Amino acid sequence: MEPAGIIHLKLKEDSMKLLFKQRLFSWFDSYDIYDEQGNTLYVVKGQLSWGHCLKIYDSGGREVGTVQERIFTMLPKFEMYLGTAYAGCISKEFTFFKPRYNIDCNGWQVEGDFFEWDYRVLDRGAVCVAQVSKQLLNWTDTYVIDVKNPEDALCALMLVLAIDAEKCSRK
């Protein structure tokens, strides 16, 4: 128990950067997710299925999430699971020029330039939850995900995986 009158100030907001790198040689979509120090935080492995199915494993090899494409829908739709619990979904909206997505996860929305892969994930109050940017001149897809709250890292990662899978399906 602390003495009365002591005030704790949070001088810097906790944030983390994830480096998202697609593996060069793999039969299915496979990605390695690193922290700023180069430590592996997550490994993503594509599964054989109808539509995209991406399983996310932590550094200890435990399955922590899944991004599953729903087939037989008018526009692409991906469901996200934290462990086995449904966390939300992301679906592509019908637009002519700039891709837009409807997100049902944590009250988040995505805004930005999807063609250049620079976009922000915002909460209901329009506060930035994560910022995503694609690094150019790499052999494989490489993104930097700057997450403001480390507790949101896995959900932000799942959104990036779903958007990347949708973009790959279009090509």
Salt bridges, closest charged atoms under 4 A:
GLU2 OE1 - HIS8 NE2 2.79
ASP29 OD2 - HIS52 ND1 3.19
ASP32 OD1 - ARG23 NH2 2.82
ASP58 OD2 - ARG62 NH2 3.03
GLU63 OE2 - LYS55 NZ 3.38
GLU79 OE1 - ARG70 NE 2.95
GLU93 OE1 - ARG100 NH2 3.03
GLU111 OE2 - ARG120 NH2 2.62
ASP141 OD1 - LYS134 NZ 3.20
ASP146 OD2 - LYS148 NZ 3.75
GLU166 OE2 - ARG170 NE 2.99
